[in-house]
Amino acid sequence: MSESSPGPGGAVAAASAQTRARSFPATADQVGEARRFLAQVLGDCPRAVDALACLSELATNSVLHSNSRLPGGCFIVRASVRQAGLRVEVQDEGGPWERWQERDDQRGRGLVIVDALSSAWAITGDGAGRTTWFEISSRTIPYPANARR
């Protein structure tokens, strides 16, 4: 995969000086590849472990629960490092959104982890495409020395 690979719907994931993006096939083994990609972007950032945990949850949701899981599907990871902090987006090919209501159900806890580790997060989109993002503010994450401004 490259930083200009086609993404959901044939869109191209582009990179800029402040934002890096990469497309991944929506298979379970690619969640680890997405983590390696983000780890490279973050370098030795002290909150990298939290960001990687959040990314794991969002990428796993795309692989397991979105239309990206269908043959040929993919998801895109976008990471923006700025003075204000870090923002990571996972864009997938959408699909129906399920909510689990049972208290003992083991599913649906990943977003609780994202909520606990991030400063903010949200889900936007619909059945045709969805972006789930999280932010970790600069008050909780110093600007990595190896990031471009």
N, C-alpha and C positions, 0 to 999 in steps of 0.2 A: 504494500500500500504506500502511496506517496501523499504528500500534503496537497496535491491537486487532483486526487482521485475523485471520480464521480460519486455523488452521495445519493440519498433518497431522491427519487424522481429525476435522476440524471443531473442534478445540480452539482456544481464543482465546489469543493471545500477549499477556499483560498486562505493563504496566510498573509499576515501583514507584520509590520515591525512589532506591534504589541499583542497580536493574536496569532496563535498557531492552531491549525486544524488538521485533522486526519480522519479519513474514512476507513472503517473496518468491516469485514464481512460479519454478519450477525450470527456468529457461532460462539459457543461457550469458551473455546480456547482463545478467542480474541479479546475477552475481558482482560486477561493478563497482558496482552499486547497494548491495550488502551492504557492500562496502569503504567507500563514501561514508557509509553509516549509522554504521559503527564509527568512522570518522575523526571524525565529528561528536561521538560520545560521548567519544572520547579527547582531543580538542582538541590542544594542543601537547605532549602527553606525549612524552618522549624515546624511548620504546620503541614508539611507535605504528607505525613502519615494520615492526618485527618482528611485532607483533600483526596488522597488515594482511596481511602475507605468510602467516601461519598461517591467518587467516580465508580468504584466497583458496584455499588448498589444501583446507580442509574444505568450503567451499561448492562448489568445483569437483567434489569427490568426490560430494557430494549430487546435483548436476546430472547428472553422467555415470554414476554407478554405483548409485544407489538407485532405489527405485520412485517417488521424487519426479519422475523424468525422464518418467514416463508423462503423457499428456494431463491437464491440470488439476492436476498435482502442484505442491507447494511445499516450501520449507524455511524454518525459523525461525532467526534469529540472536538470541541473548540475550547481553548484555554486562553484567557486574557489576563495578563499580569500587568497591573498598573499601580501607581502610587496609592490609589484608593483601596487596593487589595486584589484578590483573585476572583475571577468568575469562570466557571466551567459549565459548558452546555453539552448535553447529549441529545442529538436530534435523531429521531427514528422515523419509521414509515407509518406511524399512527396505528389505529385499530381501536377496537372496543376497550373501554376502561372498566376494569372490575374492581369493586370494593369488597373487602372481606369484613364481615360483621362479627364473626365468632371470636370471642375473647381468647380461646385456647388455640386458635388457628396460627400456625407457624408462619404463614405467608403474610405479606403486607407490612413487615416490620422494618424493611430497608429504609423507607422514607422517615421512620422515627429516628433512625441513625443519622440520616442526612440532616434532619431538623436539629438534632442535638449537637452536631459537629460544625454546622455552618452558621453564618450570620443571617442568611436569608436563602430561600429557595422557592421555586414555583414550577408549575407545569402549564404549558401553553400549547395550543393546537387542537387538533380534532382527529377524526378517523383517518384523514388523509396524510397527516404528518403531525408529529408532536415533538416539542423541545422541553426537556426537563433541565433546570439549571440550579446551581447553588453558588453562593458567594461566601468568601471568608474575608472580612474587612481588614484593612491595614492595621487596625488596632490589635488584631489578633495574628497577623501574618506579616512579617517584615518583607520588604521588596527584595527578591533574590538578587544577589550580585551579578549572576550570569544572565539575567533577563534584560531584554532590550527595552529602552524607554521610548 
